Amino acid sequence: MAILSWGKCTIEYAASTNGAVSGSWTEIDTPKEDTTKLTTTEGTAVEAKEEGGDVVDARYSRNSYQLEFDLFVKKNEDAPFEDEDGVVEGNFGWRVTPEDKACHGLLIENSTLHVTISYATAEGILLHHVIKCLKPAEGNTVKDYVAGE
């Protein structure tokens, strides 16, 4: 059993309507090694300064998040999403479950998806998935998720 949320993860998606998951979960193929990552962009700080530069007060805008992963294009298998030059219609919810399902994973209830394609002889065709996390119906944009709870 692991202590950390690392290792081979399981990624699932579902339709999202009005900021909440509205469809059943579908598991995707295992991503390329070391490509699944959540990136946080820190909210912008606004500072109130008095003469001399001392900060009297500060406030922050909310953080924003982006989930990414790469999938190999394999013989006789369809891509999980249909796109038009990278644009995938609709909104999606996502669950990322670590290898040890008792460890903490991620739940994103509302997002948009963009896909880019690349090719190299060393790896073949790769589909790079970029998920822009959007405000959910309620709560945090990225939530804690433990499988089975």
C-alpha positions in Angstrom: 0.0 0.0 0.0 1.2 3.5 -0.9 1.2 6.5 1.3 1.4 9.0 -1.6 -1.0 9.5 -4.5 1.5 8.4 -7.1 2.0 5.7 -9.6 -0.2 4.5 -12.5 -3.4 6.5 -12.3 -6.9 5.9 -13.7 -8.6 8.7 -15.5 -12.3 8.9 -16.0 -14.6 11.5 -17.6 -18.3 12.2 -17.7 -20.6 14.8 -19.2 -21.0 18.0 -17.2 -24.1 20.2 -17.2 -24.5 23.5 -15.4 -21.2 22.9 -13.6 -22.1 19.5 -12.2 -21.4 15.9 -13.4 -24.4 14.8 -15.3 -23.3 11.6 -17.0 -21.8 8.2 -16.2 -18.1 7.8 -15.8 -16.0 6.4 -18.7 -12.4 5.2 -18.1 -9.8 6.2 -20.7 -6.7 4.4 -21.8 -3.6 4.6 -19.6 -1.8 7.9 -20.4 1.9 8.0 -21.5 4.2 7.7 -18.5 4.8 10.9 -16.5 2.4 13.1 -18.6 -0.6 13.3 -16.2 -0.3 16.5 -14.2 -2.4 19.2 -12.6 -1.0 22.7 -12.8 -2.2 25.5 -10.5 -1.9 29.1 -11.5 -1.9 31.2 -8.4 -4.5 33.9 -8.1 -3.4 37.5 -8.7 -2.6 39.5 -5.6 -4.0 43.1 -5.2 -2.2 45.1 -2.6 -3.2 48.3 -0.9 0.0 50.3 -0.2 0.5 53.4 1.8 3.2 56.0 1.1 6.5 54.4 1.7 5.4 51.1 0.2 4.1 49.4 3.3 1.2 46.9 2.5 -1.9 47.9 4.5 -4.1 45.1 3.1 -4.1 42.4 0.4 -6.6 40.3 -1.4 -6.3 37.5 -4.0 -8.3 36.3 -6.9 -9.0 32.5 -7.0 -6.4 30.1 -8.4 -7.0 28.5 -11.8 -6.2 24.9 -12.8 -5.3 22.9 -15.8 -5.1 19.1 -16.1 -3.0 17.5 -18.9 -2.1 14.1 -20.1 -0.9 12.4 -23.4 -2.4 9.3 -25.0 -0.8 7.1 -27.6 -2.7 6.5 -30.8 -2.8 2.7 -31.0 -3.7 0.4 -33.9 -7.4 -0.5 -34.1 -8.4 1.8 -31.2 -10.4 5.0 -31.5 -9.4 8.3 -29.8 -11.7 8.9 -26.7 -12.8 12.3 -28.0 -13.9 13.6 -31.4 -12.4 17.0 -32.1 -12.4 19.6 -34.9 -8.8 21.0 -35.1 -8.4 20.4 -31.4 -11.8 21.7 -30.2 -13.9 19.2 -28.3 -17.5 20.2 -27.9 -19.2 20.1 -24.5 -18.1 20.3 -20.9 -16.7 17.4 -18.9 -16.1 16.2 -15.3 -12.9 14.3 -14.5 -11.7 11.8 -11.8 -8.1 10.9 -11.4 -7.6 7.9 -9.1 -4.0 7.0 -8.0 -2.7 3.5 -8.3 -3.5 2.9 -4.6 -7.2 3.6 -4.6 -7.2 4.4 -0.9 -5.0 7.5 -1.5 -6.4 10.9 -2.4 -7.2 11.6 -6.0 -8.8 14.5 -7.9 -12.3 15.4 -8.8 -13.1 18.1 -11.4 -16.8 18.6 -12.0 -16.7 21.2 -14.9 -14.1 21.7 -17.6 -13.5 22.2 -21.3 -11.1 20.1 -23.3 -8.6 20.8 -26.1 -6.6 18.2 -28.0 -3.4 18.6 -30.0 -1.7 16.0 -32.1 2.1 15.4 -32.4 4.2 12.8 -34.1 7.8 11.6 -33.6 9.4 8.3 -34.9 10.5 7.5 -31.3 6.9 7.5 -29.9 4.5 7.5 -32.8 1.3 9.7 -32.7 0.4 11.3 -29.4 -2.7 13.2 -28.5 -2.1 15.9 -25.9 -5.2 16.6 -23.8 -5.5 19.9 -22.0 -8.4 20.3 -19.6 -9.2 23.8 -18.5 -11.0 23.6 -15.1 -14.0 25.7 -14.8 -16.1 26.9 -11.9 -18.4 24.1 -10.6 -22.0 24.4 -9.5 -20.7 24.5 -5.9 -17.4 24.2 -3.9 -13.8 24.3 -5.1 -12.8 23.9 -8.7 -10.6 20.9 -7.9 -11.9 18.6 -5.1 -10.4 15.8 -3.1 -11.6 12.3 -4.3 -11.0 8.9 -2.8 -12.4 5.9 -4.8 -15.3 4.2 -3.0 -16.0 7.0 -0.6 
